[in-house]
């Protein structure tokens, strides 16, 4: 496995892979890898000849009061995990390597960057779109794999690729979960024991909604909010019912595929989760 701290080095590695006739599957990450990330690597390996991973905690997607400095990091452990997965190359740039002095060009997807989580985290999705477009330009992958847990991010990247004619196929992978149903996240390590014990309530609320269809979007929001409110450690930030493709808000009876998006804080740790529901299919 080649470890590439510079744009020049990763470009050399990906050029060699392409020269050998291999397709490239990219998995961008911010490191502190867990099994959910490794599932993305395996999905990429099924879809391309060689897997390239990136480890970069992107400062432009963190707000001034967010947890950039506290975001967990363990590069040596991450590299060992990726090596065991057979990853061909890892791009490990510093912020100075990724963003040249005076760089101010950005990529934005206005229809998706300012809604939902974007409304409470101004600039976050502009930072995501900019860094992902840079990673695509640097590595030029054939496919790229992202987790469905970050559903708004996945929708935004798909739209960015479509709108800008970026020649990469975007694959979404189902949310990886712990044994008790909590969506895997690098932030989970910051939960206290009591918060960690309470956090699976997000998945439990989604399961209840999926298994017990209701008459309207408003009824889903009310039921899920009531369910979550029974846990005193939950600080509900948002419960949204949206179109599963363009994330437009839904109201009234659900007549097409929808996605439930949750954002719940436990102390200063914000957790998100999601579930797609289809009123035209059996929810059992």
C-alpha positions as CSV (number, residue, x, y, z in Angstrom):
1,X,0.0,0.0,0.0
2,X,1.4,3.4,-1.0
3,X,1.1,6.2,1.4
4,X,0.9,9.5,-0.4
5,X,1.0,12.8,1.6
6,X,1.2,15.0,-1.5
7,X,-1.1,15.7,-4.5
8,X,1.9,14.9,-6.8
9,X,2.5,11.5,-5.2
10,X,-1.2,10.3,-5.3
11,X,-1.4,11.5,-8.9
12,X,1.6,9.4,-9.8
13,X,0.1,6.4,-8.1
14,X,-3.3,6.7,-9.7
15,X,-1.7,7.3,-13.1
16,X,0.3,4.1,-12.7
17,X,-2.9,2.2,-11.8
18,X,-4.7,3.6,-14.9
19,X,-1.7,2.8,-17.1
20,X,-1.9,-0.8,-15.9
21,X,-5.5,-0.9,-17.1
22,X,-7.1,-0.8,-13.7
23,X,-10.2,1.1,-12.7
24,X,-10.1,3.1,-9.5
25,X,-12.6,3.2,-6.6
26,X,-12.3,6.1,-4.3
27,X,-13.4,6.2,-0.6
28,X,-12.9,9.7,1.0
29,X,-12.8,9.6,4.8
30,X,-11.8,11.9,7.6
31,X,-10.0,9.0,9.3
32,X,-10.4,7.4,12.7
33,X,-11.8,4.5,10.8
34,X,-14.4,2.0,12.0
35,X,-16.1,-1.0,10.4
36,X,-18.5,1.3,8.5
37,X,-15.5,2.8,6.7
38,X,-14.1,-0.7,6.0
39,X,-17.4,-1.7,4.5
40,X,-17.1,1.2,2.1
41,X,-13.6,0.0,1.1
42,X,-15.0,-3.5,0.4
43,X,-17.9,-2.0,-1.7
44,X,-15.3,-0.1,-3.7
45,X,-13.2,-3.3,-4.2
46,X,-16.3,-5.0,-5.6
47,X,-16.8,-2.1,-8.1
48,X,-13.3,-1.3,-9.2
49,X,-9.9,-3.0,-9.7
50,X,-8.0,-0.9,-7.2
51,X,-9.2,1.0,-4.1
52,X,-7.8,4.4,-3.2
53,X,-8.7,5.9,0.2
54,X,-8.2,9.4,1.5
55,X,-7.7,10.5,5.1
56,X,-8.2,14.2,5.5
57,X,-10.0,16.1,8.3
58,X,-11.3,19.0,6.1
59,X,-11.2,22.3,8.0
60,X,-13.5,24.1,5.6
61,X,-16.5,21.9,6.6
62,X,-16.3,22.8,10.3
63,X,-17.9,25.9,11.7
64,X,-16.1,28.2,14.2
65,X,-17.8,26.5,17.2
66,X,-17.6,23.0,15.9
67,X,-15.3,20.1,16.9
68,X,-12.4,20.4,14.4
69,X,-9.7,20.3,17.1
70,X,-11.5,17.5,19.0
71,X,-12.2,15.3,16.0
72,X,-10.5,12.0,16.8
73,X,-7.4,11.1,14.8
74,X,-5.2,7.9,14.7
75,X,-3.3,7.8,11.4
76,X,-1.1,4.8,12.3
77,X,-4.2,2.7,13.2
78,X,-6.0,3.8,10.1
79,X,-3.2,2.9,7.8
80,X,-2.9,-0.6,9.4
81,X,-6.7,-1.2,8.8
82,X,-6.5,0.0,5.2
83,X,-3.4,-2.2,4.6
84,X,-5.3,-5.2,5.9
85,X,-8.2,-4.4,3.4
86,X,-5.8,-4.4,0.5
87,X,-6.2,-0.7,-0.3
88,X,-3.8,0.2,-3.1
89,X,-3.0,3.8,-2.1
90,X,-3.9,6.3,0.6
91,X,-3.9,10.1,0.2
92,X,-3.0,11.8,3.5
93,X,-2.6,15.5,2.9
94,X,-2.3,18.3,5.4
95,X,-4.6,21.3,5.1
96,X,-1.7,23.3,3.7
97,X,-1.2,20.7,0.9
98,X,-4.9,20.7,0.0
99,X,-5.5,24.5,0.1
100,X,-2.8,26.7,-1.4
101,X,-2.2,30.1,0.1
102,X,-4.8,32.5,-1.1
103,X,-7.1,29.8,-2.4
104,X,-10.7,31.0,-2.3
105,X,-12.5,29.1,-5.2
106,X,-15.4,27.1,-3.8
107,X,-18.0,24.6,-5.1
108,X,-21.6,25.0,-3.9
109,X,-24.9,23.2,-4.6
110,X,-27.3,25.9,-3.4
111,X,-30.5,23.9,-3.6
112,X,-29.0,21.3,-1.1
113,X,-26.3,23.1,0.8
114,X,-28.6,25.5,2.7
115,X,-31.4,23.2,3.9
116,X,-31.7,20.7,6.7
117,X,-28.3,20.3,8.3
118,X,-27.0,23.0,6.1
119,X,-29.3,25.5,7.6
120,X,-27.9,24.9,11.1
121,X,-24.3,24.4,9.9
122,X,-23.7,27.3,7.5
123,X,-20.9,26.7,5.1
124,X,-20.6,23.0,6.0
125,X,-21.8,21.6,2.7
126,X,-20.0,24.1,0.6
127,X,-16.8,22.8,2.4
128,X,-17.9,19.2,1.6
129,X,-18.6,19.9,-2.1
130,X,-15.3,21.8,-2.5
131,X,-13.1,19.2,-0.9
132,X,-14.8,16.3,-2.7
133,X,-14.6,18.0,-6.0
134,X,-10.9,18.5,-5.3
135,X,-10.4,14.9,-4.4
136,X,-12.1,13.8,-7.6
137,X,-9.9,16.1,-9.6
138,X,-6.7,14.9,-7.9
139,X,-7.4,11.1,-8.0
140,X,-9.7,10.9,-11.1
141,X,-11.6,7.8,-9.9
142,X,-14.1,5.7,-11.9
143,X,-16.4,5.2,-8.9
144,X,-16.6,6.7,-5.4
145,X,-18.4,5.2,-2.4
146,X,-20.2,7.2,0.3
147,X,-22.3,6.0,3.3
148,X,-26.0,6.6,3.3
149,X,-25.9,7.7,6.9
150,X,-24.8,11.1,5.7
151,X,-27.8,11.2,3.4
152,X,-27.8,14.9,2.6
153,X,-24.1,14.7,1.8
154,X,-24.7,11.8,-0.6
155,X,-27.6,13.6,-2.3
156,X,-25.4,16.7,-2.7
157,X,-22.5,14.9,-4.1
158,X,-24.7,13.1,-6.6
159,X,-26.2,16.4,-7.8
160,X,-22.8,18.1,-8.0
161,X,-21.4,15.2,-10.1
162,X,-24.4,15.4,-12.4
163,X,-24.6,19.2,-12.7
164,X,-20.8,19.6,-13.3
165,X,-20.4,16.5,-15.6
166,X,-17.8,15.0,-13.4
167,X,-17.1,11.5,-14.8
168,X,-17.3,9.5,-11.6
169,X,-20.1,7.0,-10.6
170,X,-21.4,7.6,-7.1
171,X,-22.3,4.6,-5.0
172,X,-24.3,4.8,-1.8
173,X,-23.7,2.1,0.8
174,X,-26.2,1.2,3.6
175,X,-25.6,2.6,7.0
176,X,-23.3,0.4,9.1
177,X,-24.5,-0.2,12.6
178,X,-23.3,-1.4,16.0
179,X,-24.9,-4.5,17.4
180,X,-27.4,-2.4,19.3
181,X,-28.4,-0.5,16.2
182,X,-26.5,2.8,16.7
183,X,-25.1,4.1,13.4
184,X,-21.4,3.8,13.3
185,X,-19.6,7.2,13.6
186,X,-16.2,8.4,14.6
187,X,-18.0,10.8,17.0
188,X,-19.5,7.9,19.0
189,X,-16.2,7.6,21.0
190,X,-17.0,11.0,22.5
191,X,-20.3,9.8,24.1
192,X,-20.3,9.3,27.8
193,X,-21.3,5.7,29.0
194,X,-24.8,7.0,29.7
195,X,-25.1,8.8,26.4
196,X,-23.8,5.8,24.5
197,X,-26.4,3.6,26.2
198,X,-29.2,6.0,25.2
199,X,-28.1,6.7,21.6
200,X,-29.6,3.6,20.0
201,X,-33.0,5.3,20.5
202,X,-32.4,7.0,17.1
203,X,-32.5,3.7,15.3
204,X,-35.3,2.4,17.4
205,X,-37.4,5.4,16.5
206,X,-36.7,4.8,12.8
207,X,-37.6,1.1,13.0
208,X,-40.9,2.0,14.7
209,X,-41.7,4.5,11.9
210,X,-40.8,2.0,9.2
211,X,-42.8,-0.8,10.7
212,X,-45.9,1.2,11.5
213,X,-46.9,3.3,8.5
214,X,-48.8,6.5,9.3
215,X,-51.2,8.7,7.4
216,X,-49.0,11.8,6.8
217,X,-45.6,13.3,7.0
218,X,-46.8,15.4,10.0
219,X,-47.8,12.2,11.8
220,X,-44.4,10.7,11.3
221,X,-42.7,13.8,12.7
222,X,-45.0,13.9,15.7
223,X,-44.6,10.2,16.5
224,X,-40.8,10.2,16.2
225,X,-40.4,13.4,18.2
226,X,-42.6,11.9,21.0
227,X,-40.6,8.7,21.0
228,X,-37.2,10.5,21.2
229,X,-38.5,12.9,23.8
230,X,-38.9,10.0,26.2
231,X,-35.1,9.8,26.5
232,X,-34.0,12.7,28.8
233,X,-30.5,12.7,27.3
234,X,-31.8,13.4,23.8
235,X,-31.7,17.0,22.6
236,X,-33.7,16.8,19.4
237,X,-32.3,19.2,16.8
238,X,-34.5,18.1,13.8
239,X,-36.9,15.5,12.6
240,X,-37.5,15.9,8.8
241,X,-39.5,14.0,6.2
242,X,-38.2,14.7,2.7
243,X,-38.3,13.4,-0.8
244,X,-35.7,10.7,-1.0
245,X,-34.1,12.1,-4.2
246,X,-34.1,15.9,-4.0
247,X,-34.7,16.3,-0.3
248,X,-37.6,18.7,-0.8
249,X,-39.8,18.8,2.4
250,X,-43.0,16.7,2.3
251,X,-46.3,17.3,3.9
252,X,-49.6,15.5,4.0
253,X,-50.1,11.9,2.8
254,X,-46.9,10.3,1.5
255,X,-47.3,9.1,-2.1
256,X,-43.7,8.6,-3.0
257,X,-40.4,7.4,-1.5
258,X,-39.4,9.5,1.4
259,X,-36.4,9.7,3.8
260,X,-36.6,10.4,7.5
261,X,-33.7,12.5,8.6
262,X,-32.8,12.7,12.3
263,X,-30.3,15.0,14.1
264,X,-30.1,14.5,17.8
265,X,-27.5,15.9,20.2
266,X,-26.2,14.0,23.3
267,X,-24.4,16.7,25.2
268,X,-22.1,18.3,22.6
269,X,-22.1,15.3,20.3
270,X,-24.4,15.6,17.3
271,X,-25.6,12.3,15.9
272,X,-27.5,11.8,12.7
273,X,-29.4,8.9,11.2
274,X,-31.8,8.2,8.4
275,X,-34.3,5.7,7.0
276,X,-36.0,5.6,3.6
277,X,-39.6,4.6,3.7
278,X,-41.7,3.8,0.6
279,X,-45.5,4.0,1.1
280,X,-46.0,1.9,-2.0
281,X,-44.2,-1.1,-0.5
282,X,-44.8,-3.4,2.5
283,X,-43.1,-1.8,5.5
284,X,-43.0,-5.0,7.6
